[in-house]
């Protein structure tokens, strides 16, 4: 059932009710959890057990009218009390480690929900370090995250591209609810925080900042999620997320295996360039984390990650742009630079002018596909 700790004190069930008592770290607010599994980056996971242990040793006197105190292994941010809330117990709770001190927050749980609370199943997720997972709840629902470490409370510490509104660029219109507005994913940049902002980033060490309750490392957000809040089986990722993780140059990400970006289209026997040496090769097999490529200089077959391959393009090739502001346009390559190509659009009208577009294919991004 996932009951972590329970302290039984007293036997009069009829006068007792079940309460969810919020726990927090340094007064940081947490959302209320009752019968749904959830976690928050502001929680010091494990503080719930400390609170229960404290009550186990101090609430033995009948005047506290505390029958039991327990936690759930898959729910964080609250402990649960079967008690008759009275002034003596409230005073004790204010002195309990991990509670909100003078600003106690507790909510009565109706008796019909007791069974649901006690029978919540632990997640079947079995993530591993270095795996990519999909966030399934909250602000980052639908976003991909890199599993950095495992937690002993059925949770993981992950790195993901933060969604932070630095100023008024994410204010909802009068016709849209505020909760429906999500900042775009982008690497954290302390310079983008306006001077007038009430929260300023705090430098902790090289490339690491504290921004309010958020910890940012190399522009990426480090955050904890329980197993109920993630799903496995990631096969692809959006190219913008792919680029952001690479741009961060986070030490853990540099050695990560990246799944194929959604916009990448490579096929067997296709010619490619292997970076950073720009050696030409032919694709022998398309794999989840890259390509098996036969180098045309006779050096044999090599495995190439998605970050180190790009289309083999030369002037005169016919291409279609697959992503970006020029997505869907077709044309001829009129110039090839180190990390981009210039595409002149096909003319379908009598208009003598032709649109010229510069398309980036850094990190192997196949912004253009040959046909």
C-alpha positions in Angstrom: 0.0 0.0 0.0 3.0 2.3 0.3 2.5 3.4 3.9 5.9 4.8 4.9 5.5 5.4 8.6 2.6 5.2 11.1 2.3 6.2 14.7 -0.7 4.9 16.6 -1.8 6.8 19.7 -5.1 6.4 21.4 -8.2 4.3 20.4 -11.2 6.6 20.2 -12.0 6.5 16.5 -15.4 8.1 16.7 -14.0 11.5 17.8 -11.1 11.5 15.3 -11.1 12.8 11.7 -8.5 12.5 8.9 -6.4 15.5 8.0 -3.8 16.3 5.3 -1.1 18.5 6.8 1.2 20.4 4.4 4.9 20.0 4.7 7.4 22.4 3.2 11.0 23.5 3.1 11.9 27.0 4.3 8.3 28.2 4.1 8.0 27.6 0.3 4.4 27.0 -0.6 3.2 23.7 -1.9 0.0 22.6 -3.5 -2.4 20.5 -1.5 -2.3 16.8 -2.1 -5.0 14.5 -0.9 -5.8 11.4 -2.9 -3.8 12.1 -6.1 -0.1 11.4 -6.4 2.0 14.4 -7.3 5.3 16.1 -6.4 6.7 19.5 -6.5 10.2 20.8 -7.0 10.0 22.8 -3.9 9.5 19.8 -1.6 12.4 18.4 0.4 11.5 14.8 -0.2 11.9 12.8 3.1 10.7 15.7 5.3 7.4 13.9 5.6 9.0 11.0 7.3 10.9 13.3 9.7 7.6 14.9 10.7 6.0 11.6 11.4 8.9 10.4 13.4 8.9 13.6 15.5 5.2 13.1 16.3 5.8 9.4 17.1 8.1 10.5 19.9 6.4 13.6 21.2 2.6 13.0 20.8 2.2 10.2 23.3 0.3 12.3 25.8 -3.5 11.7 25.5 -4.1 15.5 25.5 -2.9 15.7 21.9 -5.7 13.4 20.8 -3.6 12.1 17.9 -4.5 8.5 17.0 -2.2 8.0 14.1 0.2 9.8 11.7 1.4 8.4 8.4 2.8 9.2 5.0 2.2 7.6 1.5 5.3 6.6 -0.4 4.0 8.0 -3.7 2.5 11.2 -2.4 4.8 14.1 -1.2 4.2 17.4 0.4 1.8 16.2 3.1 1.5 13.9 6.1 -1.8 12.5 7.2 -3.2 12.7 10.7 -6.0 10.8 12.3 -6.8 13.2 15.1 -9.2 15.4 16.9 -7.7 18.8 16.1 -7.2 20.8 19.3 -5.1 23.6 20.6 -2.5 21.3 22.2 -2.0 19.4 18.9 -1.9 22.5 16.8 0.8 23.9 19.1 2.8 20.7 18.7 2.4 20.7 15.0 3.8 24.2 14.8 7.0 22.8 16.4 7.2 19.8 14.1 10.0 19.8 11.6 8.9 20.3 8.0 5.5 21.8 8.8 4.6 25.4 8.0 5.4 26.6 11.6 3.1 29.5 12.4 1.1 29.1 9.2 -0.2 25.6 9.5 -2.2 24.4 6.5 -4.3 21.3 7.0 -7.5 20.1 5.3 -10.1 17.6 6.4 -10.4 14.5 4.2 -14.0 13.2 4.0 -14.5 9.7 5.3 -15.6 8.4 1.9 -12.1 9.3 0.5 -10.2 7.4 3.2 -10.2 4.1 1.3 -9.0 5.8 -1.9 -6.1 7.4 0.0 -5.0 4.1 1.5 -5.3 2.1 -1.7 -3.5 4.3 -4.2 -1.2 2.0 -6.2 2.4 2.7 -6.6 3.5 3.5 -10.1 4.8 0.6 -12.3 7.4 2.9 -13.9 11.0 1.7 -13.7 13.1 4.6 -15.1 16.9 4.4 -15.2 19.5 7.1 -15.1 20.2 8.4 -18.6 16.8 7.6 -19.9 14.4 10.2 -21.6 10.9 10.4 -20.1 7.8 12.3 -20.8 6.3 14.5 -18.1 2.6 13.7 -17.7 1.4 16.4 -15.3 1.6 20.1 -14.4 3.3 22.9 -16.3 5.6 20.6 -18.1 3.0 18.1 -19.2 4.1 16.7 -22.6 7.7 17.9 -22.3 10.7 15.6 -22.5 13.2 15.3 -19.6 16.5 13.6 -19.0 16.7 11.3 -15.9 19.7 12.5 -13.9 19.3 10.5 -10.7 16.9 8.3 -8.8 15.3 9.2 -5.5 14.5 6.8 -2.7 10.8 8.0 -2.5 9.8 6.5 -5.9 10.9 9.6 -7.8 13.5 10.9 -10.2 15.6 14.1 -10.6 15.5 15.2 -14.2 16.8 18.0 -16.4 14.4 19.7 -18.8 14.1 22.8 -20.8 12.5 25.4 -18.5 9.3 27.3 -19.3 9.9 30.7 -17.6 8.1 34.0 -18.2 10.8 36.6 -17.6 8.5 39.6 -17.8 5.1 40.4 -19.4 5.7 38.3 -22.6 3.4 35.6 -21.4 0.5 37.6 -20.0 -2.9 36.1 -21.0 -5.4 38.1 -23.0 -8.7 39.0 -21.4 -10.4 36.2 -23.2 -8.0 33.4 -22.1 -7.5 31.9 -18.7 -4.1 32.5 -17.1 -3.7 28.8 -16.5 -4.0 28.1 -20.2 -0.9 30.2 -21.0 2.5 28.4 -21.0 5.8 30.1 -21.6 7.7 28.7 -24.5 10.5 26.2 -23.6 13.9 27.9 -23.8 17.2 27.8 -21.9 17.4 30.0 -18.8 19.4 33.2 -19.3 19.9 35.4 -16.2 20.4 38.4 -18.5 16.8 38.1 -19.7 15.4 38.7 -16.2 14.3 42.4 -16.0 16.0 44.5 -13.3 12.6 45.4 -12.0 11.6 41.8 -11.4 10.8 41.1 -7.8 12.7 37.8 -8.1 16.4 38.0 -9.2 18.6 35.0 -10.1 21.2 34.1 -7.5 24.5 32.8 -8.8 25.5 29.6 -7.0 28.5 28.4 -9.1 29.6 28.4 -12.7 26.5 28.1 -14.9 24.3 27.3 -11.9 21.6 29.7 -10.6 18.8 29.8 -8.1 15.7 31.6 -9.5 13.1 31.7 -6.8 12.4 28.0 -6.1 14.0 26.9 -9.3 17.5 25.5 -9.8 18.9 26.1 -13.2 22.0 24.3 -14.5 23.6 25.4 -17.8 20.2 26.9 -18.6 18.3 23.6 -17.9 15.9 23.2 -15.0 16.6 20.5 -12.4 13.4 19.2 -10.9 12.0 16.2 -9.1 9.0 14.2 -10.2 7.4 11.1 -8.8 6.9 8.0 -10.9 3.2 8.8 -11.3 4.2 12.0 -13.2 6.4 10.5 -15.9 6.0 8.0 -18.7 8.6 6.0 -20.5 9.1 4.8 -24.0 10.3 8.0 -25.7 11.2 7.3 -29.3 11.5 10.9 -30.7 11.9 14.5 -29.5 11.1 17.9 -31.1 14.1 19.4 -32.8 13.8 22.6 -30.7 14.2 20.5 -27.6 17.1 18.6 -29.2 18.9 21.8 -30.0 18.3 23.3 -26.6 19.8 20.4 -24.7 22.8 20.4 -27.0 23.2 24.1 -26.7 23.2 23.8 -22.8 26.5 21.8 -22.9 25.5 20.4 -19.5 28.1 17.7 -18.5 25.4 15.0 -18.1 23.8 15.8 -21.4 27.0 15.8 -23.4 27.2 12.0 -22.9 23.5 11.3 -23.3 22.0 9.2 -26.1 19.4 11.3 -27.9 16.4 9.8 -29.6 15.7 10.8 -33.2 14.3 14.4 -33.5 10.8 14.4 -35.0 11.8 16.5 -38.1 14.8 14.3 -39.0 14.3 12.1 -42.1 17.1 9.8 -43.1 16.9 6.6 -45.1 19.1 3.6 -45.9 21.6 4.3 -48.8 21.3 8.0 -48.4 24.5 10.1 -48.5 25.3 12.1 -45.4 28.2 14.1 -43.9 29.7 13.0 -40.6 30.7 15.8 -38.3 32.9 17.3 -37.1 35.3 16.1 -39.8 32.7 16.4 -42.7 33.6 12.9 -43.9 31.1 11.7 -46.5 29.3 8.4 -45.9 26.4 6.2 -46.9 23.7 5.2 -44.4 23.7 1.4 -43.8 21.0 1.4 -41.0 18.8 3.8 -39.2 18.8 3.2 -35.5 17.0 4.8 -32.5 20.0 6.8 -31.3 21.7 7.5 -34.5 22.9 6.0 -37.8 25.3 3.2 -38.9 27.3 4.9 -41.7 29.8 3.5 -44.1 32.5 6.1 -44.6 33.3 6.6 -48.3 37.0 7.1 -47.7 37.4 3.4 -46.9 37.6 3.7 -43.1 34.7 1.3 -42.6 31.4 1.6 -40.7 30.9 3.9 -37.8 28.0 4.7 -35.5 27.0 8.4 -35.8 24.8 10.1 -33.2 22.0 12.4 -34.4 24.1 15.4 -33.3 26.9 14.5 -35.7 25.2 13.9 -39.0 23.8 16.2 -41.6 22.4 15.8 -45.1 24.9 15.7 -48.0 23.9 18.7 -50.0 25.4 20.4 -53.0 24.5 23.2 -55.3 21.7 22.4 -57.6 20.0 19.8 -55.4 16.2 20.1 -55.3 15.0 20.2 -51.7 11.9 20.7 -49.5 12.2 22.7 -46.2 10.9 20.5 -43.4 10.8 22.9 -40.4 11.2 26.5 -39.3 9.6 29.7 -40.7 10.0 28.4 -44.3 8.5 25.0 -43.7 6.9 23.5 -46.8 8.7 25.6 -49.4 10.6 23.9 -52.2 13.5 25.1 -54.3 17.1 24.6 -55.5 20.2 24.9 -53.3 22.1 27.9 -54.6 24.8 28.0 -51.9 26.2 25.7 -49.2 27.8 27.2 -46.1 29.4 25.5 -43.1 26.2 25.0 -41.2 23.5 26.2 -43.6 22.3 26.2 -47.2 20.7 28.9 -49.3 17.5 27.8 -51.1 16.0 29.6 -54.0 12.3 28.8 -54.2 10.7 27.3 -57.3 8.6 29.7 -59.3 5.0 28.7 -59.9 3.8 32.0 -61.3 5.0 34.5 -63.9 6.5 36.7 -61.1 10.1 37.2 -62.2 11.4 37.5 -58.6 12.4 34.5 -56.6 12.4 34.1 -52.8 15.8 33.1 -51.4 15.9 31.4 -48.0 18.8 30.6 -45.7 18.2 27.3 -43.8 20.3 26.1 -40.9 21.2 22.4 -40.6 23.6 22.6 -37.6 23.6 19.5 -35.4 22.6 17.5 -38.4 19.2 19.1 -38.6 17.7 18.0 -41.9 15.8 21.2 -42.5 15.9 20.3 -46.1 15.2 16.9 -47.7 16.3 15.9 -51.2 13.9 14.6 -53.7 
